[in-house]
Amino acid sequence: MSKKDQNVTQQFYNSILIVLYLGIGFIPNLTAVDQIAPQWLYLNGLNLITLLYLYLNRVSFFKKVVEELNPKSGKSEYLWAISLVNLNRRDEACGLLEQSKAFGYKDAATAQKNFCSNNQ
């Protein structure tokens, strides 16, 4: 799948989640004594689905924050690098840790010593 197709698919899923969140007020009573109970159940299920979606796409979201929003604090690069380390992609992570260290994020130096073989 091309990068453009992935972006369109991700935007579609994001839109679906927003519509599902906006639809909470339309959840019927379902013969419950308290009308909020079915809404609460729906909201918790939707939160679980959203959490799973965000977890499975965490690398692409970190990439978007770092490349498009560009906060230049070093924290985003650090968190993205830690995610990549957990995915056994240490070469990419070491470059991000170097960027994070250059932005002055203090935890990046420790992580770089622990995870990068060249110990720059």
Buried (B, 14 or more C-beta within 10 A) or exposed (E): EEEEEEEEEBEEEEEEBEEBEEEEEEBEEEEEEEEEEBBBEBBEEBEEEBEEBEEEBBBEBBBBBBEEEEEEEBBBBBBBBBBBBEEEEBEBBBBBBBBBBEBEBEBBBEBBEEBBEEEE
